[in-house]
């Protein structure tokens, strides 16, 4: 009888062990589960580019543009957030939204990550984690400068300050889509050939009527305080991270003529959000200087401002349609700015 009880106890122990093992296998959180390499894509390259970028000279980020990303990890066991990695360089490697990196980083086994990604023309330098070098920690303040000549793709793109926040990202084998918001404003100028002029006259190097276009008297430098908890759905919320705009200068842009003001084709410049007055656009052609003036025009973060300017051969006369103000991010508000 005593022997039979011993067998019963042993059998019960085996059953309980098996049940415990089954219970552990059903648990979706496993510290020893496979880890995925971290990859990124973005809304500033590839198929979705026209949704977020203005219709200017350049429609997507080109090869070798550099972005920087930081990551925090939330431990749902300890209920605390810690730094997962410091500055990690992402480089645009194609026009299909892919980034290349100098090193490989993996997701944790099961905890979520939050990514904070920046692109801009910063005065400060960043270093990546490498060996004992922990890399640049999350910056409190950065200085961004727009280029004073934005006729090239590279100068235009480096002037574009953008920021993406991706919170609570589960480990995944798929690329993490970085959804950027534009923190600068954009000014667009389309030249419409008027009496006695053609598009070729305005752009040909051999033409006496070849035109140059510049944005006048705008602040070109701004302090940027990236906030991990920022909401960026309105211009006012985006501008909370911007301050102390300075260094007034002119910005030269590409001369882009069009025969139809409703076409998206135009020259474009990225500018610091600010309020502007007086002579704002300078168009030089045939030895004449034409100025487009504005009155208290507020250039807001994430908005683009289009000027359609008709230029004629005789004198420096011009006609101009009202400035159209449209979204550069996901906002839907359209407004008309007043001109002198």
C-alpha positions as CSV (number, residue, x, y, z in Angstrom):
1,X,0.0,0.0,0.0
2,X,2.8,2.4,0.8
3,X,4.4,1.5,-2.5
4,X,1.2,2.4,-4.4
5,X,1.1,5.8,-2.8
6,X,4.6,6.6,-3.8
7,X,3.8,5.8,-7.4
8,X,0.7,8.1,-7.2
9,X,2.8,11.0,-5.9
10,X,5.4,10.5,-8.6
11,X,2.8,10.5,-11.4
12,X,1.2,13.6,-10.0
13,X,4.6,15.4,-10.0
14,X,5.2,14.4,-13.6
15,X,1.8,15.7,-14.7
16,X,2.3,19.0,-12.8
17,X,5.7,19.5,-14.5
18,X,4.2,18.8,-17.9
19,X,1.4,21.3,-17.3
20,X,3.9,23.9,-16.2
21,X,5.9,23.4,-19.3
22,X,2.8,23.8,-21.5
23,X,1.9,27.0,-19.7
24,X,5.4,28.5,-20.3
25,X,5.1,27.6,-24.0
26,X,1.9,29.4,-24.3
27,X,3.4,32.6,-22.8
28,X,3.9,35.1,-25.7
29,X,6.8,36.9,-23.9
30,X,9.9,34.8,-24.1
31,X,13.3,36.3,-23.2
32,X,15.0,33.6,-25.4
33,X,13.0,34.2,-28.5
34,X,14.6,35.2,-31.8
35,X,15.8,38.8,-32.0
36,X,15.2,40.9,-35.1
37,X,17.7,43.3,-36.7
38,X,16.5,46.9,-36.8
39,X,15.8,48.4,-40.2
40,X,14.2,51.7,-41.2
41,X,12.2,53.2,-44.0
42,X,10.6,56.7,-44.2
43,X,7.9,58.8,-45.7
44,X,10.4,61.2,-47.3
45,X,11.6,58.8,-49.9
46,X,9.9,56.3,-52.2
47,X,6.3,56.1,-53.2
48,X,4.7,58.3,-50.5
49,X,7.0,61.3,-51.0
50,X,4.4,63.6,-52.7
51,X,2.1,63.4,-49.6
52,X,4.6,65.1,-47.4
53,X,7.0,67.2,-49.6
54,X,6.1,70.4,-51.4
55,X,6.0,70.4,-55.1
56,X,9.4,72.1,-55.5
57,X,12.5,71.4,-57.4
58,X,13.4,68.2,-55.5
59,X,10.8,65.6,-54.6
60,X,12.6,63.2,-52.4
61,X,15.7,62.7,-50.3
62,X,18.7,61.7,-52.4
63,X,21.6,59.4,-51.9
64,X,23.9,60.0,-49.0
65,X,21.7,62.4,-47.0
66,X,22.4,61.7,-43.3
67,X,19.8,61.2,-40.5
68,X,20.5,60.4,-36.8
69,X,18.3,58.2,-34.6
70,X,18.2,57.5,-30.8
71,X,16.2,54.8,-29.1
72,X,14.8,54.2,-25.6
73,X,13.5,50.9,-24.2
74,X,10.5,50.4,-22.0
75,X,10.9,47.4,-19.7
76,X,7.4,46.2,-18.9
77,X,8.7,44.1,-16.1
78,X,10.4,46.9,-14.2
79,X,8.1,49.5,-15.6
80,X,10.9,51.9,-16.5
81,X,12.4,53.5,-19.6
82,X,16.1,53.5,-20.2
83,X,18.4,54.5,-23.1
84,X,18.7,51.6,-25.6
85,X,21.2,53.3,-27.9
86,X,22.7,56.7,-28.5
87,X,23.2,58.4,-31.8
88,X,23.1,56.0,-34.7
89,X,23.7,57.2,-38.3
90,X,21.3,56.4,-41.0
91,X,22.3,57.2,-44.6
92,X,19.8,57.3,-47.6
93,X,21.0,54.4,-49.8
94,X,18.4,54.5,-52.5
95,X,15.3,56.3,-53.8
96,X,13.2,53.4,-52.5
97,X,13.2,54.7,-48.9
98,X,16.0,52.5,-47.7
99,X,18.7,53.5,-45.2
100,X,22.2,52.0,-44.8
101,X,24.0,52.0,-41.5
102,X,27.6,51.6,-40.3
103,X,26.7,48.9,-37.8
104,X,24.0,46.4,-36.9
105,X,21.6,46.8,-34.0
106,X,19.0,44.3,-32.8
107,X,15.6,44.7,-31.2
108,X,15.5,43.4,-27.6
109,X,13.8,40.0,-27.2
110,X,10.4,41.4,-26.2
111,X,10.5,44.9,-24.8
112,X,9.3,47.8,-26.9
113,X,11.5,50.6,-28.3
114,X,10.8,54.3,-29.0
115,X,12.8,55.9,-31.8
116,X,13.6,59.6,-32.2
117,X,15.1,60.6,-35.6
118,X,16.5,63.9,-36.8
119,X,17.8,65.5,-40.0
120,X,19.1,69.0,-40.4
121,X,22.1,71.2,-41.1
122,X,23.4,71.2,-37.5
123,X,26.3,73.1,-36.1
124,X,26.9,70.3,-33.6
125,X,28.6,67.0,-34.5
126,X,27.4,63.6,-33.5
127,X,29.4,60.4,-33.0
128,X,28.1,56.8,-33.1
129,X,28.4,54.2,-30.4
130,X,31.6,52.2,-31.2
131,X,33.5,50.0,-28.7
132,X,33.9,51.9,-25.5
133,X,32.6,55.1,-27.1
134,X,29.0,55.4,-26.0
135,X,28.1,57.9,-28.8
136,X,26.4,61.2,-28.6
137,X,23.6,61.3,-26.0
138,X,20.2,62.8,-26.8
139,X,20.8,66.5,-27.4
140,X,19.1,69.2,-25.4
141,X,19.6,72.0,-28.0
142,X,20.8,72.1,-31.6
143,X,21.5,74.9,-34.0
144,X,20.1,74.5,-37.5
145,X,21.0,76.7,-40.5
146,X,19.4,76.9,-43.9
147,X,21.7,77.3,-46.9
148,X,21.8,80.7,-48.5
149,X,22.0,79.1,-51.9
150,X,19.4,76.4,-52.5
151,X,19.8,75.8,-56.3
152,X,21.2,72.3,-55.8
153,X,19.5,69.3,-54.6
154,X,22.0,68.8,-51.7
155,X,21.7,72.4,-50.4
156,X,18.0,72.3,-50.5
157,X,17.7,69.0,-48.7
158,X,20.2,69.7,-46.0
159,X,18.3,72.9,-45.2
160,X,15.2,70.8,-44.4
161,X,14.9,70.2,-40.6
162,X,12.7,67.2,-40.0
163,X,11.8,65.1,-36.9
164,X,10.1,61.8,-36.5
165,X,8.9,60.2,-33.2
166,X,8.0,56.4,-33.3
167,X,6.8,55.3,-29.9
168,X,6.4,51.8,-28.4
169,X,7.6,49.8,-31.4
170,X,7.3,46.1,-30.9
171,X,10.2,43.9,-32.1
172,X,9.7,43.2,-35.7
173,X,11.4,41.8,-38.8
174,X,9.8,44.6,-40.9
175,X,11.4,48.0,-41.4
176,X,10.2,50.7,-39.0
177,X,8.5,53.5,-40.9
178,X,9.8,56.8,-39.8
179,X,7.1,59.4,-40.3
180,X,8.8,62.8,-40.4
181,X,7.3,66.3,-39.9
182,X,8.8,69.4,-41.5
183,X,9.7,72.0,-38.9
184,X,10.7,74.7,-41.4
185,X,8.5,76.5,-43.9
186,X,8.9,76.5,-47.7
187,X,8.7,79.4,-50.1
188,X,7.9,78.5,-53.7
189,X,8.3,80.9,-56.7
190,X,7.0,80.1,-60.2
191,X,7.9,82.5,-63.0
192,X,5.3,82.9,-65.7
193,X,6.7,84.3,-69.0
194,X,4.8,87.4,-69.9
195,X,4.8,89.7,-72.9
196,X,7.8,89.1,-75.2
197,X,9.4,86.3,-73.1
198,X,9.5,82.5,-73.2
199,X,10.6,79.9,-70.6
200,X,13.9,79.4,-72.5
201,X,14.5,83.2,-72.3
202,X,14.3,83.1,-68.5
203,X,16.6,80.0,-68.0
204,X,19.1,79.8,-70.9
205,X,22.6,80.8,-70.1
206,X,22.9,82.5,-73.5
207,X,19.8,84.6,-73.0
208,X,20.1,88.3,-72.0
209,X,16.8,87.8,-70.2
210,X,18.0,84.9,-68.0
211,X,16.5,85.5,-64.6
212,X,17.8,85.0,-61.1
213,X,15.5,84.6,-58.1
214,X,16.2,85.1,-54.4
215,X,14.3,85.3,-51.1
216,X,15.2,88.5,-49.3
217,X,15.9,89.4,-45.7
218,X,15.1,86.1,-44.0
219,X,16.5,84.7,-40.8
220,X,18.6,81.7,-41.7
221,X,19.5,80.2,-38.3
222,X,17.3,78.8,-35.5
223,X,17.8,76.9,-32.2
224,X,16.0,73.5,-32.1
225,X,15.2,71.8,-28.8
226,X,14.0,68.3,-29.8
227,X,11.4,67.0,-27.4
228,X,10.7,63.3,-27.1
229,X,7.2,64.0,-25.9
230,X,6.4,66.6,-28.6
231,X,3.1,66.6,-30.4
232,X,3.6,67.8,-34.0
233,X,0.1,67.9,-35.5
234,X,-0.1,71.7,-35.7
235,X,2.4,74.4,-36.6
236,X,2.1,76.0,-33.1
237,X,3.1,72.7,-31.4
238,X,6.1,72.3,-33.8
239,X,7.3,75.8,-33.2
240,X,7.5,75.2,-29.5
241,X,10.7,73.4,-30.3
242,X,12.1,76.4,-32.2
243,X,13.5,79.6,-30.8
244,X,16.0,82.5,-31.3
245,X,15.9,82.8,-35.1
246,X,18.8,84.9,-36.3
247,X,21.3,85.8,-39.1
248,X,19.3,87.6,-41.7
249,X,20.4,86.9,-45.3
250,X,19.1,86.3,-48.8
251,X,18.5,82.9,-50.2
252,X,19.1,82.2,-53.9
253,X,16.7,79.6,-55.4
254,X,16.4,78.0,-58.8
255,X,14.7,79.8,-61.7
256,X,11.8,77.7,-62.7
257,X,9.3,79.1,-65.3
258,X,5.9,77.6,-66.1
259,X,3.2,78.4,-68.6
260,X,0.4,77.5,-66.1
261,X,0.2,78.8,-62.5
262,X,-1.8,75.8,-61.6
263,X,1.0,73.4,-62.4
264,X,3.1,72.3,-59.4
265,X,6.4,73.2,-61.1
266,X,8.3,75.9,-59.3
267,X,11.6,76.9,-57.6
268,X,11.7,76.4,-53.9
269,X,13.6,77.3,-50.7
270,X,13.4,76.0,-47.2
271,X,13.2,78.9,-44.7
272,X,13.1,79.3,-40.9
273,X,9.6,80.1,-39.6
274,X,9.2,83.8,-39.1
275,X,7.3,86.9,-40.0
276,X,8.4,88.9,-43.0
277,X,7.6,92.4,-44.3
278,X,8.6,94.6,-47.3
279,X,10.6,93.4,-50.2
280,X,10.6,89.6,-50.1
281,X,11.3,88.2,-53.5
282,X,13.9,89.7,-55.8
283,X,13.8,88.8,-59.5
284,X,16.5,90.1,-61.8
285,X,16.3,89.9,-65.6
286,X,17.2,92.1,-68.6
287,X,19.2,94.3,-66.3
288,X,16.0,95.1,-64.2
289,X,15.3,94.4,-60.6
290,X,11.7,93.3,-59.7
291,X,10.6,93.1,-56.1
292,X,7.6,91.3,-54.7
293,X,6.6,92.9,-51.3
294,X,4.6,91.4,-48.5
295,X,2.9,92.7,-45.4
296,X,3.2,90.8,-42.2
297,X,3.4,87.5,-43.9
298,X,3.8,84.7,-41.3
299,X,5.9,81.8,-42.5
300,X,4.7,78.9,-40.3
301,X,6.3,75.6,-39.5
302,X,5.2,72.9,-41.9
303,X,3.5,75.2,-44.5
304,X,4.5,76.1,-48.0
305,X,3.9,79.5,-49.6
306,X,3.6,79.8,-53.3
307,X,4.2,82.9,-55.4
308,X,3.2,82.9,-59.1
309,X,4.9,85.9,-60.7
310,X,4.4,87.0,-64.3
311,X,7.4,88.8,-65.8
312,X,7.3,91.0,-69.0
313,X,10.0,92.1,-71.3
314,X,9.4,95.8,-71.0
315,X,10.7,97.3,-67.8
316,X,10.5,95.4,-64.6
317,X,6.7,95.2,-64.5
318,X,5.1,92.1,-63.0
319,X,1.7,90.8,-62.0
320,X,1.2,88.3,-59.2
321,X,-1.5,86.1,-58.0
322,X,-2.4,86.0,-54.3
323,X,0.0,83.9,-52.3
324,X,-1.4,80.4,-51.8
325,X,-0.6,78.8,-48.4
326,X,-0.9,75.0,-48.3
327,X,0.0,72.1,-46.1
328,X,3.5,70.8,-46.1
329,X,2.7,68.2,-43.4
330,X,-0.7,66.6,-42.7
331,X,-2.6,69.8,-41.9
332,X,-5.6,70.6,-44.1
333,X,-5.9,74.4,-43.6
334,X,-5.5,76.6,-46.7
335,X,-5.2,80.4,-46.4
336,X,-4.4,83.4,-48.6
337,X,-1.8,85.8,-47.4
338,X,-2.2,89.5,-48.2
339,X,0.3,91.3,-50.4
340,X,1.1,95.0,-50.9
